Amino acid sequence: MTVLEGQATDILQTMVVDDPDLIGQRLVARQWISPEQLAYALRLQQDRVSRLGEILIEQGLITGAQLTEALADQVGMAFLPELDPETIDPALVVPFSLTYAREHEFVPLRREGHRIVVAVADPLELDGLDDLHALFRVEVEPVAASPKEIHKAINRVFDRRAGAEQVVGEVAEDEELGIADEIDQIERDIMDVADDEAPIIRLVNSVLNQAVKEKVSDIHIEPYEKDVVIRFRKDGVLSEVVRAPKRLQASIASRIKIMGDLNIAEKRLPQDGRIRIKIAGRDVDLRLSTVPTGHGERLVLRLLDTSAVLLDLAKLGFDRQNLELFERLIKRPYGIVLVTGPTGSGKTTTLYAALTQINNPEINILTIENPVEYQLDGIGQMQVNPKIDFTFSRGLRAILRQDPDVVLIGEIRDLETAEIAVQASLTGHLVFATIHTNDAASTFTRLTDMGIEPFLTSSSVAACLAQRLVRTLHQDCRQPYSPRPHELSQLGLSSDMMDDMTFYRPGGCEICGNGYKGRAGLYELLVVDDEIKSLIVQRAESSRIKRVAIQAGMRTLRDDGAMKVLSGQTSVDEVMRVTAEEMG
């Protein structure tokens, strides 16, 4: 009999394996469940083959950590509430595969002389430890830890073993193989990808590398019945990059979730994470989101390239009139400047550019965001965390006790945040914030719907900036043409205005591919003057406010788009695409 076999026998002889009464009474004694809840679970167990602990977890009465702790106490095994993956030597996991460690839910922690301490998620399941004893030829001492801690440690230590500490370092650039070539290489070289993750690491790195090179904003990894589709969003438009075999789906998802420090075993619930990488000397942050679908987990990564972000107001697409007006607004001593538009319309970039322009050692600028997308030197930035009840409103209250001159609020989404923003502006602070409405004039209606009194809105809001992003034409291959009458009418132009004016449409070349290169903003800047204030107090409809603002000189999103079409920056189709609701 081996040392481990003798050890396991001794343990098993001192306990009643999964005795419902014994484990149940321990849970009751710790006041984690009531006697009534135990009795109910025991009744459910009579009709099942499940263990009592599994039923209690399924009913939401205990957690996995509580069950493991109670089982450890039952068999006399030490329980570790937390594991620190960074202290684990990656060499300890070299002899076996990631798949095996996940299946048996164990992770070696450290060597202590002639023995190895191993954390297990189930103190009653010791079969995997026999293999460790055979591999290491030393005594194995099991300790218990929660399944969540075990999975986190497994992910991290195997990540380090595979060289994935480079997640916070360099992602290797592979000039030889593209994404499709990497997939083909995996198909030819590997029968069981789950047991050899190096090719999957190369594949994921290749996807990230190509996305950064092409200045992609989002990567979509979408599972379907027979394959996995990888799509890139570039300049606001999604396009398919490659289709991968269905059998690579789990490995790709696991690799990306490991990089984002997510629980790879949890596939039923949405998860959010963050990945930091460096590609060709460029720091790139990725926001990771996973959601369960009928064909598996769908992953979306948003790329935040800190070296590529444009923080110069003059280069964002403002015309001279709007730029001069907006620059005056952001230098006000107090008031609220709101930026509105759909997700991905560049609101945060505009506000970051505004903060960068006014940032100097003489003023105190603080932000509350979700998440902090780009780090700005000289500006205090906080990130909300709903898990610990650190919300926009709570963070904003804290910010106001930090003696700020300028405050940026990532988004006004509820009455409490809106009220604090209004009070901050009325007490001498300049407040920048985003809000979701279709156009600038609708912002006032939105605030009223939230519960802000119109007289407070009229007193605090200085201006609203609505914006969209249009793709700009590649200047080297754009093609001149004569517009049709309906195109002119859509832009609010007449044929007699078209003398000596040239319209352009996308061409397409090897450099741009589709005729477009880069994006620029369309802007609608509504400044709150006395007449607008009066309409707000009267609770006037947004359409009426918009008409009055236009009469006072405001250019609508469509007007700004028409100006960019006439200047050859973009096409009629692009303006129509992003301002469709205004045309309706």
C-alpha positions in Angstrom: 0.0 0.0 0.0 1.4 3.4 -0.9 1.7 6.3 1.5 -1.3 8.1 -0.2 -3.5 5.0 -0.3 -2.9 4.5 3.4 -3.6 8.2 4.0 -6.9 8.0 2.1 -7.9 4.9 3.9 -7.3 6.5 7.3 -9.4 9.5 6.2 -12.3 7.4 4.9 -12.3 5.2 8.1 -12.9 8.3 10.2 -15.9 9.5 8.5 -19.3 8.5 7.2 -19.1 9.2 3.4 -21.7 11.9 2.5 -23.9 11.0 5.6 -26.9 13.3 5.0 -27.6 13.7 8.7 -23.9 14.4 9.6 -23.2 17.0 6.9 -26.7 18.5 7.3 -26.4 18.9 11.0 -23.0 20.6 10.6 -24.6 23.1 8.2 -27.4 23.7 10.7 -25.0 24.0 13.6 -23.2 26.8 11.7 -26.6 28.4 11.1 -26.1 28.4 7.4 -29.4 26.5 7.0 -32.4 26.0 9.2 -33.7 22.5 10.4 -36.7 23.1 8.2 -34.6 23.7 5.1 -32.5 20.6 5.9 -35.7 18.5 6.2 -36.9 19.9 2.9 -33.6 19.1 1.1 -33.6 15.6 2.5 -37.1 15.1 1.1 -35.9 16.2 -2.3 -33.0 13.9 -2.1 -35.2 10.8 -1.7 -36.3 11.2 -5.3 -32.8 11.9 -6.7 -29.3 10.5 -6.9 -27.8 13.9 -6.1 -25.8 14.4 -3.0 -27.3 16.6 -0.3 -24.8 19.4 -0.7 -25.6 19.7 -4.4 -29.3 20.0 -3.7 -28.7 22.7 -1.1 -26.6 24.7 -3.5 -29.1 24.2 -6.3 -31.8 25.6 -4.0 -29.6 28.6 -3.2 -29.5 27.8 0.5 -25.7 27.5 0.7 -22.7 28.4 -1.4 -20.0 26.1 -2.8 -17.5 27.5 -0.3 -19.8 26.7 2.7 -20.3 23.1 1.5 -16.6 22.6 1.1 -15.9 24.0 4.5 -18.5 21.8 6.1 -17.2 18.7 4.3 -13.6 19.5 5.3 -14.7 19.8 8.9 -16.5 16.5 8.6 -13.3 14.6 7.5 -10.9 16.7 9.6 -9.3 18.5 6.7 -7.9 22.0 6.8 -10.0 24.6 4.9 -8.5 27.6 3.1 -10.9 30.5 2.5 -8.7 32.1 -0.1 -5.9 30.9 -2.5 -3.2 33.1 -3.9 -2.4 31.8 -7.4 0.7 34.0 -7.6 2.4 32.0 -4.9 2.0 28.7 -6.8 5.0 27.4 -8.6 3.9 26.7 -12.3 6.3 23.8 -12.3 3.9 21.8 -10.1 1.3 21.6 -12.8 3.7 20.5 -15.6 3.1 16.8 -15.3 -0.7 17.0 -16.1 -3.1 18.8 -18.4 -5.4 21.7 -17.7 -8.3 19.6 -18.7 -7.5 17.0 -16.0 -7.1 19.6 -13.3 -10.5 21.2 -14.2 -12.2 17.8 -14.3 -10.9 16.7 -10.8 -11.0 20.3 -9.3 -7.6 20.3 -7.6 -4.5 22.4 -7.8 -1.0 21.8 -6.2 -0.1 24.7 -3.9 3.5 24.1 -2.7 6.2 21.7 -1.8 7.0 21.2 1.9 10.0 19.0 2.2 9.1 15.6 0.9 5.4 16.3 0.5 3.1 18.4 -1.7 0.1 20.4 -0.4 -2.8 20.2 -2.8 -6.1 22.1 -2.6 -9.2 20.2 -3.5 -12.8 21.4 -4.0 -14.4 18.2 -2.8 -12.8 16.6 0.4 -14.7 13.4 -0.4 -13.3 12.9 -3.8 -9.6 12.0 -3.5 -9.1 9.9 -6.7 -7.1 12.6 -8.4 -4.6 12.7 -5.6 -3.5 9.1 -6.4 -2.3 10.3 -9.7 -0.4 13.2 -8.1 1.3 10.7 -5.8 2.3 8.5 -8.7 3.6 11.5 -10.6 5.6 13.2 -7.9 6.5 10.1 -5.8 6.0 12.1 -2.6 3.4 12.3 0.1 0.3 14.4 -0.8 -1.4 16.5 1.8 -4.9 17.6 0.8 -6.5 20.8 2.0 -9.9 22.1 1.1 -10.8 25.3 -0.8 -14.0 26.5 -2.4 -14.7 25.5 -6.1 -14.5 29.2 -7.1 -11.0 29.6 -5.5 -9.8 26.3 -7.1 -11.0 27.4 -10.5 -9.4 30.8 -10.2 -6.1 29.2 -9.1 -6.2 26.6 -11.9 -6.8 29.3 -14.5 -4.0 31.5 -13.3 -1.3 28.9 -12.7 -1.8 27.2 -16.1 -1.9 30.6 -17.7 1.5 31.3 -16.2 2.8 27.9 -17.2 1.9 28.6 -20.8 3.7 31.9 -20.7 0.5 33.8 -20.3 2.0 36.2 -17.8 2.6 38.0 -21.2 -1.1 39.0 -21.0 0.2 42.1 -19.1 3.3 42.1 -21.3 3.9 41.6 -25.0 1.5 39.7 -27.3 3.8 38.3 -30.0 3.3 39.5 -33.5 3.1 36.8 -36.0 3.8 38.1 -39.5 3.9 34.5 -40.9 0.4 33.3 -40.2 -3.0 35.1 -40.3 -6.1 34.0 -38.4 -7.3 31.6 -41.1 -3.8 30.1 -41.3 -3.6 29.6 -37.6 -6.9 27.8 -37.6 -5.7 25.6 -40.5 -2.5 24.8 -38.6 -4.5 23.7 -35.5 -6.7 21.5 -37.7 -3.6 19.8 -39.2 -1.5 19.5 -36.1 -3.7 18.8 -33.1 -6.2 16.0 -32.4 -7.2 17.3 -28.9 -6.8 21.0 -28.6 -7.9 21.0 -25.0 -4.8 19.1 -23.9 -2.4 21.4 -25.8 -3.3 25.0 -25.6 -0.3 26.6 -27.3 -2.0 26.7 -30.7 -5.1 28.2 -29.2 -2.9 30.9 -27.5 -1.3 31.6 -30.9 -4.7 31.8 -32.5 -6.1 34.2 -29.9 -3.0 36.3 -30.1 -3.3 36.4 -33.9 -6.9 37.7 -33.6 -5.9 40.4 -31.1 -2.8 41.4 -33.2 -4.8 41.8 -36.4 -7.6 43.7 -34.6 -5.1 46.2 -33.3 -3.3 46.6 -36.6 -6.7 47.3 -38.4 -7.8 49.7 -35.6 -10.8 47.6 -34.8 -13.1 48.8 -32.0 -14.8 45.5 -31.2 -14.2 41.8 -31.7 -17.2 39.5 -31.8 -16.8 35.8 -31.3 -20.2 34.2 -32.1 -21.0 30.5 -31.8 -23.5 28.9 -34.1 -24.7 25.3 -34.7 -21.8 24.2 -37.0 -19.0 26.8 -36.6 -17.8 29.9 -34.7 -17.8 33.3 -36.5 -15.2 35.9 -35.7 -16.3 39.4 -36.7 -14.5 42.8 -36.4 -16.2 46.2 -36.0 -14.2 48.7 -37.8 -15.3 52.3 -38.3 -18.7 51.4 -36.8 -19.5 48.6 -39.2 -19.2 44.8 -38.5 -17.6 42.5 -41.0 -16.9 38.8 -40.9 -13.2 37.9 -40.6 -13.2 34.1 -40.4 -15.2 31.0 -39.5 -13.6 28.6 -37.1 -14.6 24.9 -36.6 -17.1 24.3 -33.9 -14.7 22.1 -32.0 -12.4 25.1 -31.3 -15.2 27.0 -29.6 -14.7 25.9 -26.0 -10.9 26.3 -26.2 -11.1 29.8 -27.7 -13.6 30.9 -25.1 -11.6 29.4 -22.2 -8.4 31.1 -23.3 -10.0 34.5 -23.5 -11.8 34.0 -20.2 -8.5 33.1 -18.5 -6.9 36.2 -19.9 -9.9 38.2 -18.4 -9.6 36.4 -15.1 -13.1 35.0 -15.4 -14.5 31.7 -14.2 -14.1 29.3 -17.1 -16.4 26.8 -15.5 -19.4 29.2 -15.3 -21.1 29.1 -18.7 -24.6 29.8 -17.7 -24.3 33.4 -16.5 -23.0 36.6 -18.2 -19.6 37.7 -17.0 -17.5 40.9 -17.5 -13.7 41.2 -17.4 -10.8 43.3 -18.5 -7.6 42.3 -20.3 -4.4 44.4 -20.6 -2.0 43.7 -23.4 0.9 45.3 -25.2 1.2 44.9 -29.0 4.1 46.4 -30.9 4.8 48.7 -28.0 1.2 50.0 -27.8 -0.8 49.6 -24.6 -4.3 48.2 -25.3 -7.0 47.6 -22.8 -9.8 45.2 -23.7 -13.2 45.1 -22.0 -14.6 41.5 -22.2 -18.2 40.5 -22.0 -19.6 37.0 -22.2 -23.2 35.9 -22.5 -24.7 32.4 -22.8 -26.6 31.5 -26.0 -28.2 28.4 -27.4 -25.0 27.4 -29.1 -22.5 28.3 -26.4 -20.9 31.4 -25.0 -20.8 34.6 -27.1 -17.8 36.9 -26.4 -17.3 40.5 -27.3 -14.1 42.4 -26.7 -14.0 46.2 -26.9 -10.5 47.5 -27.7 -9.3 50.6 -25.9 -6.1 51.6 -27.6 -4.6 54.2 -25.3 -1.9 55.2 -27.9 -4.5 55.7 -30.7 -7.1 57.7 -28.9 -7.5 61.2 -30.4 -7.8 63.8 -27.6 -7.7 67.0 -29.8 -11.0 68.8 -30.1 -9.9 70.4 -33.4 -9.4 67.0 -35.0 -12.7 65.4 -34.0 -14.7 66.9 -36.8 -16.1 70.1 -35.3 -16.6 72.9 -37.9 -15.2 76.3 -36.9 -18.5 77.7 -35.5 -19.2 74.7 -33.3 -15.6 74.4 -32.2 -15.3 78.0 -31.0 -18.7 77.7 -29.3 -17.9 74.4 -27.5 -14.4 75.7 -26.4 -16.1 78.6 -24.7 -18.6 76.3 -23.0 -16.0 74.0 -21.5 -14.2 77.0 -20.0 -17.2 78.2 -18.1 -16.8 78.3 -14.3 -20.1 76.4 -13.6 -23.0 74.7 -15.3 -23.7 71.3 -17.0 -22.5 70.4 -20.5 -24.3 67.3 -21.7 -23.2 65.1 -24.5 -25.7 62.7 -26.0 -25.8 59.9 -28.6 -26.0 56.2 -28.9 -23.4 53.7 -27.7 -20.2 53.9 -29.7 -20.9 57.5 -31.0 -17.7 58.9 -29.5 -19.2 60.7 -26.5 -16.5 59.7 -24.1 -13.8 60.7 -26.5 -15.3 64.1 -27.0 -15.4 64.7 -23.2 -11.9 63.4 -22.7 -10.7 65.8 -25.4 -12.5 68.6 -23.6 -10.9 67.7 -20.3 -7.5 67.5 -21.9 -7.9 71.0 -23.3 -8.8 72.6 -20.0 -6.5 70.5 -17.8 -3.9 72.5 -16.0 -2.3 72.6 -12.5 -4.7 75.4 -11.4 -7.9 73.4 -11.5 -9.0 70.1 -9.9 -10.6 67.7 -12.3 -12.3 64.5 -11.1 -14.2 61.9 -13.0 -16.6 59.0 -12.1 -16.9 56.5 -15.0 -17.9 52.9 -15.9 -15.4 51.9 -16.8 -12.4 54.2 -16.9 -11.5 53.9 -20.6 -8.4 55.9 -20.8 -6.0 57.2 -18.1 -5.5 61.0 -18.3 -2.5 62.5 -16.6 -3.3 65.1 -14.0 -6.9 64.0 -13.6 -8.4 61.9 -10.8 -10.5 59.1 -12.2 -12.8 56.7 -10.3 -14.6 53.6 -11.6 -18.0 52.6 -10.4 -18.3 49.1 -8.9 -21.9 47.9 -8.5 -20.8 44.7 -6.7 -19.8 46.9 -3.6 -22.6 49.4 -4.2 -20.2 52.0 -5.5 -22.6 53.7 -7.9 -22.5 56.9 -10.0 -24.5 58.8 -7.3 -22.4 57.5 -4.4 -19.1 58.3 -6.2 -20.4 61.7 -7.2 -21.2 62.6 -3.6 -17.6 61.5 -2.6 -16.1 63.6 -5.5 -17.9 66.7 -4.4 -16.2 66.4 -1.0 -12.8 66.5 -2.8 -13.0 70.2 -3.7 -13.3 69.7 -7.5 -13.5 72.5 -10.1 -14.6 70.2 -12.9 -16.5 66.9 -12.6 -17.1 64.4 -15.4 -19.9 61.9 -14.9 -19.7 58.8 -17.2 -23.5 58.7 -17.6 -26.6 60.2 -16.0 -29.0 57.3 -15.9 -31.2 57.9 -12.8 -32.8 60.6 -10.8 -30.4 60.5 -7.9 -27.3 61.1 -10.2 -29.1 63.8 -12.1 -30.1 65.6 -8.9 -26.5 65.6 -7.6 -25.2 66.8 -10.9 -27.7 69.7 -10.9 -26.8 70.7 -7.3 -23.1 70.5 -8.2 -23.6 72.9 -11.1 -25.7 75.3 -9.0 -23.0 75.4 -6.3 -20.2 76.5 -8.6 -18.9 73.4 -10.4 -18.6 72.7 -14.1 -20.1 69.3 -14.8 -19.6 67.2 -17.9 -21.8 64.2 -18.4 -23.3 61.9 -21.0 -27.0 61.0 -21.4 -28.9 58.8 -23.9 -31.3 60.7 -26.1 -31.9 60.9 -29.9 -31.0 64.6 -30.3 -29.9 67.6 -28.2 -33.4 69.0 -27.7 -34.7 65.7 -26.3 -32.3 65.9 -23.4 -34.5 68.3 -21.5 -37.5 66.1 -21.9 -35.4 63.1 -20.7 -34.4 65.0 -17.5 -38.0 66.0 -16.8 -39.0 62.3 -17.2 -36.3 61.4 -14.7 -37.9 63.7 -12.2 -35.8 66.9 -12.4 -37.9 70.0 -12.1 -37.8 72.1 -15.3 -36.8 75.3 -13.5 -33.7 73.4 -12.2 -32.8 72.1 -15.6 -33.1 75.6 -17.2 -30.9 77.0 -14.4 -28.2 74.4 -14.5 -27.8 73.1 -18.1 -25.5 75.3 -20.2 -25.6 73.3 -23.4 -26.3 69.9 -25.0 -24.2 68.3 -27.7 -25.6 65.5 -29.8 -23.2 63.5 -31.9 -22.8 60.6 -34.3 -19.8 59.1 -36.1 -19.6 58.8 -39.9 -16.9 57.0 -41.8 -14.7 59.4 -43.8 -13.9 58.8 -47.5 -10.4 57.6 -48.4 -9.1 60.7 -50.1 -6.9 58.8 -52.5 -9.6 56.6 -54.1 -12.9 58.6 -53.6 -14.9 59.1 -56.8 -16.6 62.3 -57.9 -20.2 62.0 -59.2 -23.4 64.0 -59.8 -25.9 63.6 -57.1 -29.5 62.5 -57.8 -32.3 64.8 -56.8 -33.5 62.6 -54.0 -30.0 62.6 -52.4 -30.1 66.4 -52.4 -33.6 66.5 -50.8 -32.5 64.0 -48.1 -29.8 66.4 -47.1 -32.1 69.4 -47.3 -30.3 70.8 -50.3 -31.7 72.1 -53.6 -30.2 71.8 -57.1 -29.6 75.5 -57.5 -27.2 75.4 -54.5 -25.0 72.8 -56.3 -23.1 75.1 -58.6 -19.4 74.3 -58.5 -20.0 71.7 -55.8 -18.7 68.1 -56.2 -20.1 65.1 -54.4 -18.0 62.0 -53.8 -18.7 58.4 -53.2 -16.4 55.6 -51.9 -14.1 53.9 -54.4 -12.0 51.2 -52.9 -8.3 50.3 -53.1 -5.8 48.0 -51.5 -5.2 50.4 -48.6 -8.8 51.1 -47.5 -10.6 48.1 -49.0 -14.1 49.7 -49.0 -13.5 53.3 -49.8 -13.5 54.6 -46.3 -10.7 55.4 -43.9 -11.2 56.7 -40.4 -14.3 58.5 -38.9 -15.3 62.0 -38.0 -18.1 63.4 -35.8 -21.4 64.9 -36.7 -22.4 67.5 -34.1 -25.6 69.3 -33.1 -24.8 71.9 -30.4 -27.7 73.4 -28.6 -26.8 76.3 -26.3 -29.4 77.2 -23.6 -30.3 80.9 -24.0 -33.1 82.8 -22.4 -35.7 81.7 -25.0 -34.7 78.0 -24.6 -34.8 78.4 -20.8 -38.4 79.7 -21.0 -39.5 76.8 -23.2 -37.9 74.3 -20.7 -39.8 75.8 -17.8 -43.0 75.6 -19.8 -42.3 71.9 -20.4 -42.4 72.5 -24.2 -42.0 69.5 -26.5 -38.6 68.7 -27.8 -39.6 69.4 -31.4 -40.6 73.0 -30.5 -37.3 73.5 -28.6 -35.4 72.2 -31.6 -37.2 74.6 -34.0 -36.4 77.6 -31.8 -32.7 76.5 -31.5 -32.5 76.1 -35.3 -33.9 79.6 -35.8 -31.2 80.8 -33.4 -28.5 79.3 -35.6 -28.1 75.7 -34.4 -27.0 73.2 -37.1 -28.7 69.8 -36.8 -26.9 66.5 -37.2 -28.2 66.4 -40.8 -27.0 69.9 -41.5 -23.6 69.1 -40.2 -23.6 65.9 -42.3 -24.5 67.9 -45.4 -21.6 70.2 -44.8 -19.2 67.2 -44.6 -20.7 65.8 -47.8 -20.2 69.1 -49.6 -16.6 69.3 -48.4 -15.8 65.8 -49.7 -15.2 64.3 -46.3 -18.0 61.7 -46.4 -20.8 60.3 -48.6 -24.5 60.8 -48.7 -25.1 57.2 -47.7 -23.0 57.5 -44.6 -24.9 60.6 -43.4 -28.2 58.8 -44.1 -27.0 55.7 -42.2 -26.2 57.5 -38.9 -29.0 60.2 -39.0 -31.9 57.9 -40.2 -34.1 58.8 -37.2 -33.9 62.5 -38.2 -35.0 61.8 -41.7 -38.0 59.8 -40.6 
